[in-house]
């Protein structure tokens, strides 16, 4: 779709299934299963909604999904798609991996940054987008590469060290314009360096929410992920960002919603915020 002078679209980085309790944290199952029924393994379906922004000169990608390097056990546990779903879906947009100029990460968890690298014919890990500048928050990068035992599963180092060594990584600090028309807004909460990405052109805007509000079912301010590092910070940041979206009539992009990729929002007395206009997957 057109957003001012920009073309934006949602490109899947792969579907997967994950424990519903983890996706809703302290929210009682009796409440969340009404809006997100789990399967017999207590899992719910999730999407990795990456955003492609084309400005006429550059192809910019926000997040990369989980990629193709999952082990057989991980792929089975998550019922993750085979192959390289993001690259295959970019091909449907007429783009090759070499056509991507910039990759921006909301944060560096495996399901957001895993697709930035791949295994080549010799089973060596290489960049999935060899011509792209790679952009992440410095605070996020420091935590992701610090080797904290409790974060090992969230930040597989095989996803990150090739980015460090490639010479194409740009670390940013705080709320900055990353490229013309896309700026960061650090929220913290889900991770210390988590950011949402605000896309703006000619008075129109869209906000990629990352995991500060992963799906449309997480619009109630108190409904957060069990994976959030700082739950209270997530709640405060989510309320602020969603209110900004309503006030500016921006498009909200949900990074993990399998049914609603993007929507206009409104305030709601029962659920704090609600879907006013479902825009599908742009």
N, C-alpha and C positions, 0 to 999 in steps of 0.2 A: 504494500500500500504506500501511498504518498504521504509523507509527513513534511510539509513545507516543500523544500527543494530536494529532500532526501527520499530515497526508496528504502523502506524497512520491511523485513519479513522474518518470520520465525522458521528456523531450520532445526529439525530434530537431531540431537546428538545421541539418540537411542532411548528406547523405553526400557524400564526395568521394574521389578517388584521389590518392596522393602517392608520391613516390619512396621505395622501401623502404629504400634505403641511408641516406637522411636520417633515417628513423624508428628506425634501429638503430645509427647512428654507427659506433663501432669494432668492433661485433660482426661477425665475418666472415659474408658472405652465405651461405656453405655451411651455417651454423648457423641463421640467422634464417629462411631460405626454407623450412626444414623445418616451421616452425610458422606461417608466413605466406607462402604461395606468391605470387609476384608475377605480374603479367600480362606481355604481350609488350613493354610499355614500361617494365618494371622497377618498376611501381607496385603498391601494395597498397591495398585499400579501407579507408576510415576513416569513422567516424561522429562527429558532434558531439553528444554526449549531455549536453544541458542538464538541469538538475534544477529541477523545480517543487515548491515547498514551500507548503502551505496550512495556516494555523494557525487558520482560522475567521474571522479579521479581515483578514488580508492574504494576497496572492498574491506569493510571493517567487521570483525566478528567478535561478539560478546559471548564468552564462555565456549567450551569445546566438548561438553559431555564427558562420558567415561572412557571413550576411545576403544581401542582394540586389544589392549594389553592385559585385560583381566585374565586371571588363571581359570582353568576349567572349573575348579571348585567355586570361585567367585561368580563365574558366569551362570553356573547352575543355581547357586543360592539366590541370585538376583533375577534369574530368568532373563538375563541381559541378551540383547540382540547380537548376532554374530557379525563378523566383518567390521567395517568402519562406517557406521550409520551416518555420521556427520558428513564425511567426504562423499558418500553416496547421495545424500540429500542435497549437498551443495551442487553436485553434478546435475541434479534436476533443475537447479537454478542457472545452469549454464556455466558454472565455475569449476575450475580445477583447484587442487591444493596450492598450486603455484600462484593463483590469482589473488589470494588473500594477502592484504598489505599490512593489516594491524589486527592483533588479537588482544582483547582486554578481558581480564579475569575479574569477576565479582569477588571471588576468593579462590583458594587453591585446593579445596577438597577434591578427592579423586573423581567425583562425578561432575566436576566443573572444569578441571584442568587436565584430566587424564587423556583427553583427545588431542592435546597439543603435541604429543609425541606418538610414535608408532614403531613397530618392528619392521626393519627392511628385509630384503631377501636373505641376508646373512644373519638374521635374528639380532641385529644391532639396533639399539634405540636411537632413532633420529627424529628430527623435527617433522611434524605432520604438515606444517605450513612453512616451507623453507625460506620464503621471501618476506615473512611477516615480522614486524616489530611486536614484541610481547610486553604487555603492560600490566603491572600488578602494584598494589599498595606495598610500600616498604615494610610496614608493621606486619602485614600478612606474610610477606616473604620471610621475615626474621623468625616468626613463630613456626612457619611451615618447614623450615630447614634447620631448626634448632635441635632436633632429635629428641624431643620430649617423649618419653615412653607412652604416655597416655594419648598422644596424638599420632602415634605411628600408623594406625590403620586409616586415619583420615587423610594423612599426607604421605602417600607412598613416595619414597625418595627417587625411585626410578622415573616418576613423572616430573620431578623438579630439577634434579641435578643437570640433566641435559639442557634445560632452559638457562641455568646459571652459566654453563660453559659455552653457549653458542655465540655469545657476543651480541645478541639481539634483544636482550632483556632490558626494559626501562622500568625502574622503580620510582613511584611517585609518592608524594607525602601529602595526605589530606585531600581536601576538596579543591580540585584543580580542573582546568580544561585539558583534556587528554589529546583530543584532536578537535578541530573546529566542528561544533555541533554536538559534541559528546563530552560531558563533564562528570566527575566523580562526586559522590556524597558519601562520606564514611559514616557508617551506622554503628559499627561494633556489634555486640550482642551475640550473633551467631558465631562469629570469630572476632578476635580483637581488631583485625584489619578488614573486616567485611565492608564492602561498599555497594551501593546501588549506582546504576549508571543512568544519567539523565540525557536524553536525546532531544535536541531542540532545533527547530528551523522555522523561521518566518511566523513566529507566534504560536506554533504548535509544538507539543512535547509528548514524549513517552518516557516511562520510567521502568527500567529492568530491575525487578525487585530482589533478584538473587534469593537468598534464603532468609531474608528478613520477613518475608511473607510468601512462602513457597508455592502455595496453591490458593485458589479462591475459597477453599474451606478453612483457610487460616485467617480470614478477614477479621474475625473477633480478635480484639487486641490481646486478650489473655491467652489465646491459643497459639502456643509456640512449640518448637521442636525439642525433643529430648536431647538433641545433639547441640543445643545452644550452649556456648561457654558461659554467657551471662544472660540468664533469662530475663531479669528485670530490665536490663539495658535493651534487649530485643523488644520488649513490650513498649518501652518509651519511644524507641526509635521508630517502631512500626506505626504507632499512633501519629507521630509527626509526619512521616513520609506519606501515609495514606491520606492524611488531612491535606497535605500539599497537593496531592494528585486530584482530590475532589475540588479544591479551590481553583486550580488552574485548568480543570477539565482535561487533564492529561490522560494518556492511555497507560494503564497498568499492564505490565507483562509479567506473567507468573512463570517462574522457571521450571517448576515441576508438575504443573497441573496437566493431567492427561486429557482433559476435556475442554478447558478454556485456556487458550494461550494468552489472550489479551482482552481487555475490557475497559469500559468507562465505569467509574465507581460513583456511588452516592452514599450519604450517611444513612444509617439504619438504627432505629431505636433498640432493636433486639440484639443485633450482631455487630454493632458499632459501624461497620461499613458493609456494603452489599454491591452486587453486580447491577448496574443500571443498563448497560448495553454490552452484550457478549459479542466480541469481534472475532471470535474463532481463533484461527492461527494466522491471521493476516495474509 
